[in-house]
């Protein structure tokens, strides 16, 4: 993450989850001293590790497997090129994402996605560690 110092405002979730390197953690902590926006964001995300601990591994993995909503087709540039009858997909309303954490929609998409990616990685590490521990005990 060192080469992306200009994106330091997006490191909040990684910081809360403890996934920053020692160097990046020190950079982010120095940045926090003068950035009220990042301090507020940290306050909002501070409960994330506890929420993730309560989420069963199976549920977290199921969230990763949910299909994306189909894209709504764009209208044809020339009306003569348009199909005579619109497809059923044209009438579908895109699914609204579920809010797993109250207030998460106030965060920019890049921060929400970064947080979920980190959360998924944390869940994968926990699941792998549990599987390895079970295998070693057997």
Backbone torsions as a table, in degrees:
resi	resn	phi	psi	omega
1	UNK	NA	-10.7	-176.8
2	UNK	-59.8	-34.5	-177.6
3	UNK	-74.2	-3.9	-179.3
4	UNK	-118.1	44.9	-177.4
5	UNK	-60.3	-25.7	178.6
6	UNK	-70.8	-17.2	178.6
7	UNK	-97.7	19.3	-175.2
8	UNK	-59.1	-24.3	179.2
9	UNK	-67.8	-13.2	-179.8
10	UNK	-100.2	6.8	-177.0
11	UNK	-89.2	1.9	-172.8
12	UNK	-60.6	-46.1	-179.0
13	UNK	-66.1	-41.7	178.2
14	UNK	-62.2	-37.4	178.7
15	UNK	-65.5	-47.0	-179.0
16	UNK	-62.0	-37.8	-178.5
17	UNK	-83.9	-3.9	177.5
18	UNK	74.0	28.1	-176.6
19	UNK	-104.3	7.5	174.9
20	UNK	-81.9	149.6	173.4
21	UNK	-67.9	166.4	-179.9
22	UNK	-59.8	-39.4	179.8
23	UNK	-65.8	-47.1	-179.5
24	UNK	-66.7	-36.8	177.6
25	UNK	-61.1	-43.9	178.8
26	UNK	-63.8	-40.9	177.6
27	UNK	-62.1	-44.5	-178.2
28	UNK	-66.7	-41.5	179.2
29	UNK	-63.8	-37.4	175.8
30	UNK	-66.0	-38.9	178.8
31	UNK	-64.5	-37.9	-178.0
32	UNK	-59.6	-30.4	-177.5
33	UNK	-59.0	-27.1	-177.7
34	UNK	-120.2	10.7	-175.5
35	UNK	-123.8	100.9	179.5
36	UNK	-65.5	-34.2	-179.2
37	UNK	-62.8	-43.2	179.3
38	UNK	-70.0	-33.9	176.7
39	UNK	-64.0	-42.7	177.8
40	UNK	-64.1	-41.4	179.8
41	UNK	-63.0	-41.3	177.0
42	UNK	-61.9	-39.8	178.7
43	UNK	-62.1	-39.1	179.0
44	UNK	-68.5	-34.8	-175.8
45	UNK	-91.2	-4.4	-172.1
46	UNK	-60.2	-26.4	179.3
47	UNK	-85.4	-4.4	-175.4
48	UNK	-57.8	-46.6	179.5
49	UNK	-59.0	-39.3	178.3
50	UNK	-65.5	-40.0	178.2
51	UNK	-64.4	-42.2	-179.7
52	UNK	-65.5	-34.8	178.4
53	UNK	-64.9	-30.1	-178.9
54	UNK	-81.0	-18.2	-176.9
55	UNK	-80.9	119.0	177.3
56	UNK	-61.8	145.9	-177.6
57	UNK	-55.9	-41.5	-178.3
58	UNK	-61.1	-40.4	179.6
59	UNK	-67.1	-39.6	179.2
60	UNK	-64.5	-42.6	178.8
61	UNK	-66.4	-35.4	177.9
62	UNK	-65.0	-35.8	177.6
63	UNK	-62.4	-35.2	-179.9
64	UNK	-72.0	-25.0	-177.2
65	UNK	-90.1	-4.0	-178.8
66	UNK	-63.4	132.6	179.8
67	UNK	-69.6	149.6	176.3
68	UNK	-74.6	151.3	175.8
69	UNK	-69.0	140.4	180.0
70	UNK	-65.7	146.9	179.1
71	UNK	-72.5	144.3	177.3
72	UNK	-80.8	125.7	-178.1
73	UNK	-64.8	145.1	178.2
74	UNK	-83.6	147.3	178.7
75	UNK	-66.1	151.0	179.3
76	UNK	-67.7	146.4	179.9
77	UNK	-65.7	-39.0	179.3
78	UNK	-108.8	122.6	-177.9
79	UNK	-55.3	-27.4	179.8
80	UNK	-71.1	-22.9	179.3
81	UNK	-82.6	-11.1	-177.4
82	UNK	-72.4	146.4	177.3
83	UNK	-65.2	152.1	-178.3
84	UNK	-63.6	-33.3	-178.6
85	UNK	-130.1	127.0	-179.8
86	UNK	-64.9	145.7	179.6
87	UNK	-73.1	164.8	178.7
88	UNK	-63.7	-30.3	-179.6
89	UNK	-64.7	-27.4	-179.6
90	UNK	-68.7	-22.4	-178.7
91	UNK	-95.9	-4.8	179.2
92	UNK	-73.9	138.2	174.9
93	UNK	-92.1	128.7	180.0
94	UNK	-57.8	140.6	178.5
95	UNK	-65.2	137.7	175.8
96	UNK	-87.0	128.8	-178.0
97	UNK	-63.0	144.0	176.9
98	UNK	-73.3	145.0	177.9
99	UNK	-96.8	106.7	-179.0
100	UNK	-78.2	-28.7	-178.6
101	UNK	-122.8	121.7	179.2
102	UNK	-55.9	133.7	178.7
103	UNK	86.7	-2.7	-176.7
104	UNK	-64.9	-27.1	-177.6
105	UNK	-68.1	-15.0	178.0
106	UNK	-76.7	-14.0	-179.8
107	UNK	-84.7	149.0	175.5
108	UNK	-61.4	152.8	-177.5
109	UNK	-56.1	-40.6	-178.4
110	UNK	-61.3	-37.3	178.7
111	UNK	-72.3	-39.9	179.5
112	UNK	-64.4	-45.9	-179.1
113	UNK	-65.6	-41.1	178.4
114	UNK	-60.5	-41.2	178.3
115	UNK	-64.3	-42.0	-179.8
116	UNK	-69.0	-37.5	177.8
117	UNK	-63.5	-43.9	177.7
118	UNK	-65.0	-39.0	178.5
119	UNK	-63.9	-42.6	178.7
120	UNK	-63.5	-39.8	177.7
121	UNK	-64.2	-40.9	179.0
122	UNK	-64.0	-42.0	178.8
123	UNK	-64.1	-42.1	179.1
124	UNK	-62.6	-41.6	177.6
125	UNK	-63.6	-42.6	178.5
126	UNK	-63.4	-43.4	-179.9
127	UNK	-65.0	-42.7	178.1
128	UNK	-63.5	-41.4	178.1
129	UNK	-64.4	-40.5	178.5
130	UNK	-65.0	-42.2	179.4
131	UNK	-65.4	-42.1	179.2
132	UNK	-64.6	-42.7	178.3
133	UNK	-61.5	-41.2	178.3
134	UNK	-65.1	-40.3	-179.5
135	UNK	-67.2	-38.1	-179.6
136	UNK	-70.4	-32.4	179.3
137	UNK	-73.6	-26.2	-175.7
138	UNK	-75.3	NA	NA
